[in-house]
Structure formats: structure tokens, C-alpha cells
Amino acid sequence: MAIILSFFLISPIFLVVLFAFTDRAIASFPITNFSLKWWIEIFNHRQFVSCLINSITIGVSVAIVSSITGTMAAIGLSKISNKSASLILAIISIPIMLPPLVLGITLLSFYVSIGMKLGLHTVIYSHLLFTQPFVILIIYSRMITFDYSVIDSARDLGASPLKAFFTITIPIIQPVVIGASLLAVALSVDDFIITFFTIGAGNTLPTLVFGMMRTSLKPEVNAIGTIILFMTISSSIIALWITKYRG
């Protein structure tokens, strides 16, 4: 049963990648020739490069901001009682419990109500809202097992709180922070619904794919989908490896 379920989950992904390397305009079997035709087409597409840059810009920005603020929040939460920390974490996690459609419409209404022009900055703000809880939870799970006695020892030897933080705390939790930030990249790059409502006139790779599929199923979509899959899956695997084996 598990094998059958895995097959149905993985086969659509496999087919997207497979048809990205054929020369047929319509995805069908049997496949006779493999080609890079659609890859050449997407790099000649007038919007693809700008959408790729937008996706990378948003993902990297979200990763940097969420790793900094998430680390600060996780350290702060680890120093208070478990009951208080659990309550705060529950409140912080509300955005990831809401349906993306509801969150997207709510954010759009908020930006319009305060007169904020939609663009990449509003997408970054929006993505931080649902990626930040994951980052905080991951780093917090490491901080609650952190041995603060090493910090006390450094302080006894004359290190300032700031120096102890950057020379001891950061190097110890660095793998977990990097892993959490890579997970934020994966979540950001893969998001469509919230991005669709908050980006305005611009596009990212997921919204570009949606626009291309509204009129017809263009074969270039498979190549773009493969890029999105690669960025998302590779970030997730690296994040898992770092947090599990190095954190």
C-alpha cells in the first residue's frame, strides 16, 4: 500500500521532469527523442529571467530576515518558562494554521487599506509571516537543549555578552540556523497563492506558470516546473541534512 501511495505521489513530479526534456509540443507516450528545446525556449522567454530573479530575490531576502529575527525570537523564548513560550509559539504559528487563500486575501486587504503599493516588498513581508514560525520552531527546539554553562564560563573569563554570543552561541547553533533559513527559501520559492495576491503587477516563477497555463498547456511549463522543483527539493534536502546531522 505504501509503495502504491508513493508511486501516485512521485509519478506526477517525475513526469514533469521527464517531459521537460522531450521535443514534443504535447506531452505523450511513447517518448522518442530527448531534447533541450524547451529549456532554450524558456531562457528566450521575455519574462522568465526576470521572474527567476524575482523568486531568488524574495527567497534570499526571506531567508536572511527570518534567520536573524527567528534566532533572536528563539533565544528569547528559550529563556522564559515553557508555559509562556508555548503560548507565544501558538500565537506566532497562527499564520501557518490559516488556509493560504484566506491569508492571501487578508494580506491584500491590509496592504490596500494602508495604501501600500504592491510589489516584491509586500511579497517578502507576506512570506515572512508564514515562514517565520517554522524558523522559530526549528531554532527554538535547538535552544531548549543549549548548554548555557559555556556562556557563563566565557563571561567569567571576561567576555562581554555580545562577544560570547558571536563567538560561542552563533557557531554552536549555526547549522540549525542555516537549515531553517534554507527551509524558508523552499517555502518561499514554492508559494503561489499568497504571492498571487500580494505581488501586484510583477511575477515569480509559480505565478508565471499559472499565467502560461490559463490559456493553454504550453510545453515550456514543464521546464519551469522542473526548475521550481529543483530549487524547492534541493533546499529542503540540504536543510534536513544540516539540521539532522550537523545541528
N, C-alpha and C positions, 0 to 999 in steps of 0.2 A: 504493500500500500504506500509506504514511504517513497519507494522508487517511482511509482506511478505519479504521485503528487509532485515529486522533484522534477520529473520529466515535463509535466504541464507548466511548472513554474519557470523552468530554464529554457525550454524549447522556443518560446517567442523571442527571448533575448538572443539565442543562438541564430535564429532565422534572420533577425535584423542585421546582425553582423555578417552573416553569410551572403545575403542579398546586396550588401553594400559593396561586395567585390565581384559582382556579375555585370555583364554588359547589357542585360535586358532592361527595357523600359518598364516592363510589367514583371513583378516577382512571381515566378512559377518554376515548377519542376518539369523535366529534369534540367539541371544546370549543365550547360555545355562548355561555356567559356568563362574564365575568370578575368576580370579587368579592373583597372583603377579609373575607369571613365567617370564615375560619379564623384570620385574624390577630386578629380580635376575640375569637374563642374562646380562643386561647392566652393572651391577656392577662387573660381571665377565669378561666383555669385556676388552681386553688388552689396548684399547685406551681411553675408556670412562672417567676414573678417571682423567687422565692427561688432557683431553680436558675440563672437568668440571673445573679443577683448572686453566687452561689457560683462560677460559671465565671469571671466577671470578676475576682472577688477572688483566686482561685487563679492565674489568668493574670498579673495585675498583680504579685502577690507573687513569683511565679516569675521574672518579667522583672526586677524590681528586684534581687532577691538574686543571680540568675545574672549580671546585668550587672556588679555590684560584685565578686563573687568571681571571675567569669570574667576581668575586666580585670586583677585582681591576679595571677591564675594565669598569664595570657598574658604579662604583663610579666616575671614571674619566669622563665618558660620561655624567653623571648627572650634572656635574659642568660646562659644556660648553653649548653653545647655542643649541636650539632644531634643528636648521637647520644643524649645523655642526655634531651634534650627529646622526641625521637621515642619513646623508651622510656616516658617518663611519659605522653605523649599516648596511646600504645597502651593503657596501663593505664586511663587515665581514660575511654577510649572503649569499654571492655568492656560497660557497660550498654546501649549502643545496638547492640551486636552480638548481644545475647541476645534471644530471642523475647519479646514483651511479656507473653505468658501466663506464661512461666517467671519473668520479673522480677516480675510482679504477685503470683504465689503466694509467691515468695521473700520479698518485702517484707511480705506479710500474715503469714507465719510469723514473721518477725523482730519485727514490732510486737507480735504476740500473746505471743511468748516473753519480751519485756522488760516486758510488762504495760502497754503504751501504748494508750490509748483511741483508737479510730479516729475520724477527723473531717477537717475541712478541712486541719488542720495536717499530718496524715500524707500527704494527697494532695500538698500543697506539697513536703514532703520527697521524696516519690517522684518527682514531676515534675522536681525539680531534678537528680535522679540521671540522667535521660536527656536533659534539655535542656542541662545544664551542658557536656557535651562539645562540642556544636555551638557554643555561645557561645565557649568557649575556643579552639576551632579557628579560628573566624572572626576573632576579635580577634588571635590569635597570628599568623595569616597577614599581618595588617597590621603587627604589631610587628616582625617579622623584616626588614621593609624600612624601619623607622623610623630616621630620621637622628638619632642621639643627640648629634651635634655641637652641635645647637641647645641641648640641655640643658647641655652643658659650657660653652657660651658664656654662658648665663644664670647658671650657677654662678660663672663668672669675674667676672661683673658684680655679684656679691653676693647673688644669690637663694639662698634656702635650698632644700634638696631638696624639701620639701613645697610651697613656693611655685612652684618650677619645674615640679613635677608638675601642679598645678592650673591654672597659667597657660599652660603650653606643651603638655605631653603630652596632657592631657584634651581641650583644644579641637581638637587635631590628629586624635585617634582618636575623637572624639565621634560622627561619623556611623556609623562601624563598630560602635561600642558600642550605639547606638540600633537599628541594623539587626539586630544579633544578638539584642537583647532582644525585638524585635518577632517575630523567628522563634521565640523561646522561647514567646511568647504564643500564636502559631499552633499550635505543637506541643502546648501545654498544653490549650488550649481544645478541640482536636480529639481528645484522647486519651479512649478509653473503657475499654480492658482494664485498665490499671493503676489507673485511677480506680475502676473497679468493685470491685476487690479491696481498696482502701485507704481508701475514703470512709466505710465503716460505714453508718449509717442515713440519711445525707444523700444528696443528688443533685446532679448537674451536668446541663447540657443533654444531653450524649450518653447518660448513664445514664437520664435521664428519657425520652428517645426509646426506649431499649431497653425500659424498663418499659411504655410505652404500646403497644409492638408485640408484647409477649408474648402477649396475648390476641386482639388483632385489629389490623388496619392502620387506625388512625384517621387521618382526613384532616388533623388538626392537626399530625401528624408532618412533613408537607411544609413547613409554615410554620416549625416549629422547626428543621428541617434546613436551610432557607434561611438562617436567622439564623446557624447554625453555619458554613455555607459562607461567608457574607459575612465573618464575623469571622476565619476562617482564611485565606481567599484574600486579603482586603484587607491583613491583617498581613504575609503572605508577599510580596505585591507591593511594599508600601512598604519592607519590609526589603531586598528585592532591589534596588530603585531607590536606596535610601540607600547601601548597601554598594558598589554598582557605580558609581554616578555621582557620589557625594559622598565616598566613602571613598578 
